[in-house]
Amino acid sequence: MKVSEIRDILKAELIVGEDQLDEEVVGGGGADLMEDILAAVAKGAVLLTGLTSDDVVRTAKVAGVSAVVFVRGKKPSDSSVELARSFGLPLLMTSDSLFVACGRLYMNGLRGLDGSW
């Protein structure tokens, strides 16, 4: 699934990453605890989270996440946006809850990887 498809399915706003809409995402998962992200992250996946700190962007970069979707209408800080821009990491924002956003992506064919998320 492409980042652009995730944007469309979730009716999400693209915050940064206009040049990466054609990037492929191989799976996905949701987490609101940094240790869960680090323990179960999958390279090339989309991360759905309610966390909006710079640490989420850094963790996503280290883990090789393809894109981050902020749920519940949460908007990242300007510093998080700039950090993501410097990393080439697409950020999106949806008003959906974490549960609903994950469900919408699942219903459209995106799966977790190795059952870890």
Biotite code that builds the C-alpha atoms (Angstrom):
import biotite.structure as struc

atoms = struc.array([
    struc.Atom([0.000, 0.000, 0.000], chain_id="A", res_id=1, res_name="MET", atom_name="CA", element="C"),
    struc.Atom([1.293, 3.486, -0.786], chain_id="A", res_id=2, res_name="LYS", atom_name="CA", element="C"),
    struc.Atom([1.424, 6.440, 1.599], chain_id="A", res_id=3, res_name="VAL", atom_name="CA", element="C"),
    struc.Atom([-1.076, 8.211, -0.667], chain_id="A", res_id=4, res_name="SER", atom_name="CA", element="C"),
    struc.Atom([-3.546, 5.338, -0.217], chain_id="A", res_id=5, res_name="GLU", atom_name="CA", element="C"),
    struc.Atom([-3.184, 5.544, 3.562], chain_id="A", res_id=6, res_name="ILE", atom_name="CA", element="C"),
    struc.Atom([-3.887, 9.274, 3.354], chain_id="A", res_id=7, res_name="ARG", atom_name="CA", element="C"),
    struc.Atom([-7.003, 8.653, 1.298], chain_id="A", res_id=8, res_name="ASP", atom_name="CA", element="C"),
    struc.Atom([-8.345, 5.755, 3.382], chain_id="A", res_id=9, res_name="ILE", atom_name="CA", element="C"),
    struc.Atom([-7.958, 7.710, 6.627], chain_id="A", res_id=10, res_name="LEU", atom_name="CA", element="C"),
    struc.Atom([-9.027, 11.025, 5.084], chain_id="A", res_id=11, res_name="LYS", atom_name="CA", element="C"),
    struc.Atom([-5.806, 12.254, 6.642], chain_id="A", res_id=12, res_name="ALA", atom_name="CA", element="C"),
    struc.Atom([-4.025, 15.539, 6.260], chain_id="A", res_id=13, res_name="GLU", atom_name="CA", element="C"),
    struc.Atom([-0.488, 15.237, 4.926], chain_id="A", res_id=14, res_name="LEU", atom_name="CA", element="C"),
    struc.Atom([1.676, 17.374, 7.196], chain_id="A", res_id=15, res_name="ILE", atom_name="CA", element="C"),
    struc.Atom([5.016, 16.710, 5.548], chain_id="A", res_id=16, res_name="VAL", atom_name="CA", element="C"),
    struc.Atom([6.280, 14.303, 2.903], chain_id="A", res_id=17, res_name="GLY", atom_name="CA", element="C"),
    struc.Atom([4.657, 15.473, -0.321], chain_id="A", res_id=18, res_name="GLU", atom_name="CA", element="C"),
    struc.Atom([7.489, 13.888, -2.278], chain_id="A", res_id=19, res_name="ASP", atom_name="CA", element="C"),
    struc.Atom([6.981, 10.489, -0.607], chain_id="A", res_id=20, res_name="GLN", atom_name="CA", element="C"),
    struc.Atom([3.333, 9.781, -1.394], chain_id="A", res_id=21, res_name="LEU", atom_name="CA", element="C"),
    struc.Atom([4.326, 6.948, -3.747], chain_id="A", res_id=22, res_name="ASP", atom_name="CA", element="C"),
    struc.Atom([6.452, 5.176, -1.113], chain_id="A", res_id=23, res_name="GLU", atom_name="CA", element="C"),
    struc.Atom([5.328, 1.613, -0.379], chain_id="A", res_id=24, res_name="GLU", atom_name="CA", element="C"),
    struc.Atom([4.290, 0.648, 3.133], chain_id="A", res_id=25, res_name="VAL", atom_name="CA", element="C"),
    struc.Atom([4.635, -3.058, 3.910], chain_id="A", res_id=26, res_name="VAL", atom_name="CA", element="C"),
    struc.Atom([2.490, -3.258, 7.043], chain_id="A", res_id=27, res_name="GLY", atom_name="CA", element="C"),
    struc.Atom([1.292, -1.231, 9.956], chain_id="A", res_id=28, res_name="GLY", atom_name="CA", element="C"),
    struc.Atom([0.593, -0.985, 13.619], chain_id="A", res_id=29, res_name="GLY", atom_name="CA", element="C"),
    struc.Atom([-0.481, 1.308, 16.395], chain_id="A", res_id=30, res_name="GLY", atom_name="CA", element="C"),
    struc.Atom([1.177, 2.159, 19.696], chain_id="A", res_id=31, res_name="ALA", atom_name="CA", element="C"),
    struc.Atom([1.191, 4.925, 22.263], chain_id="A", res_id=32, res_name="ASP", atom_name="CA", element="C"),
    struc.Atom([4.128, 3.691, 24.336], chain_id="A", res_id=33, res_name="LEU", atom_name="CA", element="C"),
    struc.Atom([7.667, 4.236, 23.101], chain_id="A", res_id=34, res_name="MET", atom_name="CA", element="C"),
    struc.Atom([8.795, 0.850, 24.395], chain_id="A", res_id=35, res_name="GLU", atom_name="CA", element="C"),
    struc.Atom([6.019, -0.842, 22.404], chain_id="A", res_id=36, res_name="ASP", atom_name="CA", element="C"),
    struc.Atom([7.145, 0.945, 19.274], chain_id="A", res_id=37, res_name="ILE", atom_name="CA", element="C"),
    struc.Atom([10.740, -0.120, 19.793], chain_id="A", res_id=38, res_name="LEU", atom_name="CA", element="C"),
    struc.Atom([9.871, -3.681, 20.774], chain_id="A", res_id=39, res_name="ALA", atom_name="CA", element="C"),
    struc.Atom([7.519, -4.433, 17.926], chain_id="A", res_id=40, res_name="ALA", atom_name="CA", element="C"),
    struc.Atom([8.386, -2.003, 15.170], chain_id="A", res_id=41, res_name="VAL", atom_name="CA", element="C"),
    struc.Atom([8.653, -3.261, 11.626], chain_id="A", res_id=42, res_name="ALA", atom_name="CA", element="C"),
    struc.Atom([10.883, -1.685, 9.024], chain_id="A", res_id=43, res_name="LYS", atom_name="CA", element="C"),
    struc.Atom([8.829, -0.199, 6.225], chain_id="A", res_id=44, res_name="GLY", atom_name="CA", element="C"),
    struc.Atom([5.597, -0.085, 8.257], chain_id="A", res_id=45, res_name="ALA", atom_name="CA", element="C"),
    struc.Atom([3.309, 2.808, 9.033], chain_id="A", res_id=46, res_name="VAL", atom_name="CA", element="C"),
    struc.Atom([3.095, 3.774, 12.692], chain_id="A", res_id=47, res_name="LEU", atom_name="CA", element="C"),
    struc.Atom([-0.215, 5.060, 14.021], chain_id="A", res_id=48, res_name="LEU", atom_name="CA", element="C"),
    struc.Atom([0.073, 6.870, 17.329], chain_id="A", res_id=49, res_name="THR", atom_name="CA", element="C"),
    struc.Atom([-1.367, 9.543, 19.558], chain_id="A", res_id=50, res_name="GLY", atom_name="CA", element="C"),
    struc.Atom([2.096, 10.625, 20.654], chain_id="A", res_id=51, res_name="LEU", atom_name="CA", element="C"),
    struc.Atom([3.301, 13.838, 19.027], chain_id="A", res_id=52, res_name="THR", atom_name="CA", element="C"),
    struc.Atom([6.729, 14.457, 20.538], chain_id="A", res_id=53, res_name="SER", atom_name="CA", element="C"),
    struc.Atom([10.062, 14.727, 18.758], chain_id="A", res_id=54, res_name="ASP", atom_name="CA", element="C"),
    struc.Atom([10.927, 11.372, 20.344], chain_id="A", res_id=55, res_name="ASP", atom_name="CA", element="C"),
    struc.Atom([8.279, 9.624, 18.236], chain_id="A", res_id=56, res_name="VAL", atom_name="CA", element="C"),
    struc.Atom([9.818, 11.018, 15.057], chain_id="A", res_id=57, res_name="VAL", atom_name="CA", element="C"),
    struc.Atom([13.317, 10.022, 16.162], chain_id="A", res_id=58, res_name="ARG", atom_name="CA", element="C"),
    struc.Atom([12.171, 6.528, 17.162], chain_id="A", res_id=59, res_name="THR", atom_name="CA", element="C"),
    struc.Atom([10.352, 6.081, 13.854], chain_id="A", res_id=60, res_name="ALA", atom_name="CA", element="C"),
    struc.Atom([13.491, 7.084, 11.966], chain_id="A", res_id=61, res_name="LYS", atom_name="CA", element="C"),
    struc.Atom([15.740, 4.734, 13.944], chain_id="A", res_id=62, res_name="VAL", atom_name="CA", element="C"),
    struc.Atom([13.249, 1.878, 13.482], chain_id="A", res_id=63, res_name="ALA", atom_name="CA", element="C"),
    struc.Atom([12.927, 2.420, 9.733], chain_id="A", res_id=64, res_name="GLY", atom_name="CA", element="C"),
    struc.Atom([9.229, 3.251, 9.791], chain_id="A", res_id=65, res_name="VAL", atom_name="CA", element="C"),
    struc.Atom([7.956, 4.483, 6.394], chain_id="A", res_id=66, res_name="SER", atom_name="CA", element="C"),
    struc.Atom([5.392, 6.973, 7.719], chain_id="A", res_id=67, res_name="ALA", atom_name="CA", element="C"),
    struc.Atom([3.749, 8.166, 10.929], chain_id="A", res_id=68, res_name="VAL", atom_name="CA", element="C"),
    struc.Atom([0.029, 8.874, 11.294], chain_id="A", res_id=69, res_name="VAL", atom_name="CA", element="C"),
    struc.Atom([-1.085, 10.922, 14.287], chain_id="A", res_id=70, res_name="PHE", atom_name="CA", element="C"),
    struc.Atom([-4.573, 9.919, 15.418], chain_id="A", res_id=71, res_name="VAL", atom_name="CA", element="C"),
    struc.Atom([-7.352, 11.660, 17.340], chain_id="A", res_id=72, res_name="ARG", atom_name="CA", element="C"),
    struc.Atom([-6.651, 14.926, 15.501], chain_id="A", res_id=73, res_name="GLY", atom_name="CA", element="C"),
    struc.Atom([-3.392, 15.427, 17.373], chain_id="A", res_id=74, res_name="LYS", atom_name="CA", element="C"),
    struc.Atom([-0.989, 17.759, 15.639], chain_id="A", res_id=75, res_name="LYS", atom_name="CA", element="C"),
    struc.Atom([2.781, 17.486, 16.097], chain_id="A", res_id=76, res_name="PRO", atom_name="CA", element="C"),
    struc.Atom([4.863, 20.461, 17.136], chain_id="A", res_id=77, res_name="SER", atom_name="CA", element="C"),
    struc.Atom([6.725, 22.543, 14.584], chain_id="A", res_id=78, res_name="ASP", atom_name="CA", element="C"),
    struc.Atom([9.982, 20.995, 15.791], chain_id="A", res_id=79, res_name="SER", atom_name="CA", element="C"),
    struc.Atom([8.631, 17.482, 15.156], chain_id="A", res_id=80, res_name="SER", atom_name="CA", element="C"),
    struc.Atom([7.534, 18.496, 11.668], chain_id="A", res_id=81, res_name="VAL", atom_name="CA", element="C"),
    struc.Atom([10.943, 19.971, 10.866], chain_id="A", res_id=82, res_name="GLU", atom_name="CA", element="C"),
    struc.Atom([12.682, 16.900, 12.256], chain_id="A", res_id=83, res_name="LEU", atom_name="CA", element="C"),
    struc.Atom([10.525, 14.622, 10.088], chain_id="A", res_id=84, res_name="ALA", atom_name="CA", element="C"),
    struc.Atom([11.227, 16.813, 7.071], chain_id="A", res_id=85, res_name="ARG", atom_name="CA", element="C"),
    struc.Atom([14.974, 16.506, 7.676], chain_id="A", res_id=86, res_name="SER", atom_name="CA", element="C"),
    struc.Atom([14.617, 12.703, 7.948], chain_id="A", res_id=87, res_name="PHE", atom_name="CA", element="C"),
    struc.Atom([12.419, 12.400, 4.863], chain_id="A", res_id=88, res_name="GLY", atom_name="CA", element="C"),
    struc.Atom([9.681, 10.856, 7.000], chain_id="A", res_id=89, res_name="LEU", atom_name="CA", element="C"),
    struc.Atom([6.065, 11.487, 5.966], chain_id="A", res_id=90, res_name="PRO", atom_name="CA", element="C"),
    struc.Atom([3.725, 12.666, 8.727], chain_id="A", res_id=91, res_name="LEU", atom_name="CA", element="C"),
    struc.Atom([-0.047, 12.499, 8.474], chain_id="A", res_id=92, res_name="LEU", atom_name="CA", element="C"),
    struc.Atom([-2.878, 13.429, 10.818], chain_id="A", res_id=93, res_name="MET", atom_name="CA", element="C"),
    struc.Atom([-6.369, 11.913, 11.055], chain_id="A", res_id=94, res_name="THR", atom_name="CA", element="C"),
    struc.Atom([-9.304, 12.660, 13.310], chain_id="A", res_id=95, res_name="SER", atom_name="CA", element="C"),
    struc.Atom([-9.955, 8.911, 13.680], chain_id="A", res_id=96, res_name="ASP", atom_name="CA", element="C"),
    struc.Atom([-9.152, 7.157, 16.944], chain_id="A", res_id=97, res_name="SER", atom_name="CA", element="C"),
    struc.Atom([-6.249, 4.711, 16.984], chain_id="A", res_id=98, res_name="LEU", atom_name="CA", element="C"),
    struc.Atom([-8.686, 1.789, 16.952], chain_id="A", res_id=99, res_name="PHE", atom_name="CA", element="C"),
    struc.Atom([-10.733, 3.098, 14.031], chain_id="A", res_id=100, res_name="VAL", atom_name="CA", element="C"),
    struc.Atom([-7.698, 4.134, 11.967], chain_id="A", res_id=101, res_name="ALA", atom_name="CA", element="C"),
    struc.Atom([-6.062, 0.714, 12.377], chain_id="A", res_id=102, res_name="CYS", atom_name="CA", element="C"),
    struc.Atom([-9.357, -0.951, 11.509], chain_id="A", res_id=103, res_name="GLY", atom_name="CA", element="C"),
    struc.Atom([-9.821, 1.105, 8.349], chain_id="A", res_id=104, res_name="ARG", atom_name="CA", element="C"),
    struc.Atom([-6.346, 0.224, 7.130], chain_id="A", res_id=105, res_name="LEU", atom_name="CA", element="C"),
    struc.Atom([-6.868, -3.446, 7.996], chain_id="A", res_id=106, res_name="TYR", atom_name="CA", element="C"),
    struc.Atom([-10.188, -3.522, 6.149], chain_id="A", res_id=107, res_name="MET", atom_name="CA", element="C"),
    struc.Atom([-8.380, -2.136, 3.101], chain_id="A", res_id=108, res_name="ASN", atom_name="CA", element="C"),
    struc.Atom([-5.733, -4.848, 3.105], chain_id="A", res_id=109, res_name="GLY", atom_name="CA", element="C"),
    struc.Atom([-2.887, -3.497, 5.245], chain_id="A", res_id=110, res_name="LEU", atom_name="CA", element="C"),
    struc.Atom([-1.689, -6.053, 7.775], chain_id="A", res_id=111, res_name="ARG", atom_name="CA", element="C"),
    struc.Atom([0.634, -6.120, 10.743], chain_id="A", res_id=112, res_name="GLY", atom_name="CA", element="C"),
    struc.Atom([3.966, -7.800, 10.262], chain_id="A", res_id=113, res_name="LEU", atom_name="CA", element="C"),
    struc.Atom([4.694, -11.091, 12.026], chain_id="A", res_id=114, res_name="ASP", atom_name="CA", element="C"),
    struc.Atom([1.596, -10.552, 14.155], chain_id="A", res_id=115, res_name="GLY", atom_name="CA", element="C"),
    struc.Atom([3.680, -8.337, 16.428], chain_id="A", res_id=116, res_name="SER", atom_name="CA", element="C"),
    struc.Atom([1.426, -5.274, 16.312], chain_id="A", res_id=117, res_name="TRP", atom_name="CA", element="C"),
])
